[in-house]
Amino acid sequence: MNLSEQKRLFIGEVEFERDSDRWIPWAKEHGFTTIILYPVDELFTLERMGDHVTGRRRKLIELAHQYQLKIEEGGFCLSRFLPRRLYMNNRELFRMVEGRRVADINFCPTNPDTLEIVAAQARRFFQRRSDQQVFHLWPDKGPHEGWCSCPTCRAFTPYEQSLIAINALAAILLDTGSTAHLSYLVPDNTESTIRCRPNMFPLPYPTGGPIPDRDGWAIAGPRLLSPNLPGPS
């Protein structure tokens, strides 16, 4: 099956992950084939969120396998590839807003030093997940906002800046020898001359968020007419 044609459900919030006993059967019933799970650790510091989260995640994965759903990893976590602690001494790594560098989301994708750090972090991330075949590493607020307005980045749209960043990750993924692929989000009516690497594939990201029957994937939450099943006793 084409990677873009698989029907995916992104369970990206802890509150929805707690309800995995509802979302997993619901996903199977509504024709989803794949579950996207947000990384539970801090990616690189190895700091865990607690044994209860690890246990819950294990239960979720076991339930997904029980319902014959594939598991993929990722979400709106691209900015985590540039540690925020670097802001104190290296502000030029981060995005510019109205002439001032800020460390809230995303980063400055045209700064070679930024991409070098992001690439090094990505290599560690991919090497720790060598068995995964698909990753979703999206910008914090989607591909169309929250990017950099420094003089160099100004030549690129927010969407193009997101492609520059994900292209850098895709290059590292290829360099590790992996056959895995990275998704990238495409807003409505958006075009770019930036060429994506062969191990990247698009997911539609329309205004208001994806709708499964129209866009092939969805985000767990109230907009989905979430599962109204009896809770655990």
N, C-alpha and C positions, 0 to 999 in steps of 0.2 A: 504493500500500500504506500502511496506517495505520502511523505511526511506531512505535507500541508493538508492532506485530506483526512487525517485521523481526527476523530472527534474527542477533544480534550476538555477536562474540567480542572481548573486551577483552584486548589484548596489552599489559599495563601494566608489565611488569618488563623491565629490560634483558636479563636472562638468557634470557627467553622471546623477546625481540625478536631476539637473536642466532640463535635457532632458527627464524627466519621461513620458511626454506626447508622446514621441517617443518610449522609451524603453518598456513601459508597453504593448501597443498594439503589438509591435514587439515580445515580449516574448510570448504572447498568440498565435500569429500566428505561432510561431516556436515550439509550443508544450510544453513550460515550464508550470509547475504547481505552482511554488513557487518563490517568490522574497526574497532574503536576503538583509536586509538593515543594514548599519553600524550604531552603536549607535550615536545619534546626540548630546547627552550631554557628559560631562566629567566623566560619570559613577558614580563618588562618590562625587565630589565637588558640584554637582548640578548647576554648571556654564553652562549656555546655550550659544550657538553660535549666538543667536539673534532671534528675532521674525520672521524674514524673513525665516530663516531656519526651524523654527517650522511650519510656514505656508506652506512652500514648502513640508515638510515631511507629513503634514496632507493631502495635495492635492495628494501626491504620493500614500499614503495608501488608500485614497478614490478611486483613479483610479484603483489601484490593485484589490480592492474589486468589483469594477464595472466590471472588466474583469474576476472575479471569480478566482483570483490568491491568494494563501496563502501567509502570511507574516511571515518571520522568522528574527531573529536579530543576528548580529555578524559581523565577518570579521577578518582582520589581526590586532587584538587589544589585544592579550594576555598580552603584556608587560604593558598595562595600569593597570593591577591588582597589580603591584608593583609601587607605586608613585615614580617618578624620583627625587622628592625633598629629598628623604631619602639618596641619594647618598653622600651628604656632610658629614654625620656623620656615615653612615653605608655602606661603600663601599663593604663589604664582601657579601652583599645581591645580588650584581650585577655580571654579567658574567665577566670572565677573558679572556683577549686576549693578548697573548704573555707576560704573567706574570703580566699584569696590569688590574685592574678592570675598566670597562667602563660602562656608564649608557645609551648607545645609544639605544639598543634594547634588548628584552628578559630579562633574569636574570639568577642567579645561582640556578638551580632547585634541587640540592642536599643539599642545606643549609636549615636545618629545620626552621630557623628563616624566611627565604624567603617564604617558603611554608605556614608558619603560617600567615604571612601578606597577601599573595595571597588568602588564604582560607577565612580570615576575610572580605576582599574586595569582594570576590566572593559571600559570604553569603548575603551581602547588595545588590549586583547586582541582584541576583536571587530573593530575597524577594521583590524587587521593580518591578519585572516582573513575578509575580506568575501566570499570565494567559498564559505565553508563554510555548510552548511544545517542541520547538527545539532551540538550541543555537549553534552558530559557533564561537568559540573563538580560533583563530589560531595564531601561532607565526608570528612575524613581516615579516620575509622573507621566509615564508613557513617552513616546518618541517625539512629541510635538511641543514640549514646554520644559522649562527648568534647566536650559542649557546655558552656554557661556556667551557673553557679549564683548569679550576682549577684542582688540583690533584684528587679530588673526582669525578668530572664530566668527567674527561678524560676516565673513565672506561665505559662511555656510548657514543653512537653515537649521533649526533645532533637529529636524529629522535627519539631515545629513550629518550633523555632529554625532547623533546616536549611531549612525552607520559607521562612521570613522572609528568609534570606540569598539563596536562589536566586531568590525573587521579585524581590529588588533587582537581581540580574543580568539577569533577564528584562525588567525595565523598561528598563534601559539598552540591551539588545539591540533592543527595540522602538524606542527613541528614535533609534537609529542608522539607522533605516529598513530594517533587515534583515528578511527573511522567515524567518530561521532559527528553530530551536526548541532549547530546553534540556530535557534529561531531569532527573527527580528520582527518588530511590530511596524505595521504600515498604516498610517492614518488615512482617512478619506481623501481622495483626489490629490494624492501626493506623488510627485515624481522626483527623481534624482539622477544625475549623471555618474554618481559614485557607483563603482562596480563592486558587487558583493562577491565574497570568496565562494568557491564551489561547495564548501561545507556549511553554508548558511541557507535558510529557507524562510519565506515570509509567513506571517500570521496577520490577518486584517485586524486593525485596531480603530474602529470608527468612533466618532464622537458619541459619548454615552456608554462606550464599552461594547464588547463583543456579544453577539447573540448566537447561540449554538447552531440553529438551523440555517442561519444566514452566513455566519463567519467560520463555522466549524469548531469553535471553542467557546468557553464561557468561564466566568469567574464566580465561584461560590459566593452567594450573598442574597439579600432580599429581592433583587431584581429577577431572580430565577424562579420565583414561585417555589421557594425552598421546600424540601421534603417535610411533610406534616405527618410524621410517624411517631408512634409511642416511644417515649424515652426509655432508657435502661431502668430496670426496676431497682 
